[in-house]
């Protein structure tokens, strides 16, 4: 059974085995920097796999942005030389996409749980969605 939900990888370097990893997977909102030196081509592999598998996704590869674009690392002056640098614009856009995607998909998942009669105490989520968890 495919579980409802959503996932949000940010510049995740995963060996090229997406076909096995995403089978039965939930919708994905993914954010990568086009200039990521850690695993060139990783973003393209994931996007193509999601398309081939018919997995709903929101995918963005930010031009001119490298690895760790959403992380303010110490020693930015040094890390940016090797392609790791914080990018405020890409970060803001990526998180806006994640929150919008999660609101839509997790609300749908919560409605599905309620429709199946799994009523119990609401579980608060980061996004403030009322979600019920199956009891028993």
N, C-alpha and C positions, 0 to 999 in steps of 0.2 A: 504494500500500500504506500502510495506517495503521501508524505506528510505535508500539510500546508505550512507556509512560512515564507521567508525571504532571506537571502544572504547578500553580503556586501564586501567582496574582496577589494582591497586596495593594494595595487602593485604587488600581488602575491607571486613570488617565484615558485612555481610548481613544476616538477619534471613533466615532460610532454606526454602525460597519460590522462588527459581530460576526459577522453571517451569513457573510461571506467569510473572516474571520480564523479561525474555529473549524472550518471544514469539514475533515473528516478528522482532527480534533484528538484529543488524548489526554484522559483523565480530568482534571478540574480541581477543586482545592480552593481556594475563593476567600474572601477576608476583606475586608470593607468596613465603614466607619463610616457609620451612617445619617445623621449630621450633616456629612458631607463636603461642604464648600463648593466644591471644585474642579470637580466635574462631577456636579451633582445628577441623579439618575436613572440614572447609569452602572451601579450595582450591579443595579438592576432589569432594565436592558436585557440585561446579561450573563446573569443568571439565566434570563430568559425565552428567550433564544436557546439556551442549553444545554438547556433543557427541550424546546424545539421541535425541536432537532437530535438529541435522544436521547443526548446526551453525558453520561456518568456524572459526577456532581459532588457535592461537599459545599460548600454555600454558606452563609455566615453574614454577616448585616449587623447589626453591633453597635449597639443603640440608645444614644443619648447620646454616641456616640463620633464624632470628626471624622477629618479627613485626617491621615496620618502617625502613626496611633495606636501603631505598633510601632517608632517611631523617636524616640530621645531627642534632640531638637533643642536647640541652644544658644538661649538667650533664650526659654525656655518661657513666661515671663510675658507676653511680647509676642506670640509666635506663637499662643498659645491664644486670643487675642482674635479672630483671623481664622479660627479653627476648626482649627488644627494643634496637636495636643497628644498627648503620650505617654499611653497608658492601660495600666497594668500588667496588669490583669485581662483585658482584651481581647487583649493581646499574648500572655499565657500561654495562653489558650484557643486562639487562632489557631495558635500554633506547635505546640501539642499535637495539634490537628487535622491540620496539615500533616504532622507526623512519622508519625502513625498512617496517614494516607492514602498517603504515600509508601512506608511499609513494606509496606502491602498491595499497592499497584500495581506498585512496582518489584520486589518479590519475585516477583510473578506474571510480570512481563516477563522476569526472570532465568530463571525456570523454563522459560518459552517458548523462550528462546535455547538453553538446555541441551537441551531436547527436540528441537530442530531440528539438534542435533549440532554446534553452534558452540562447541566447547570450546577455550579458550585460557586464558592467565593471568588469574586473577581481578582485577577492578578494584575497589579499595576505594572505597566511597561514604561520604558524610557519615553515613549511617545505619548503616554497618557491614554492609551487605548483600553477600553474595557474588554478584557479577554477572560473567558471562562475555561477552566481546566477540568477534564473529565474526572469525576469522583469514583472512588472505589477501585 
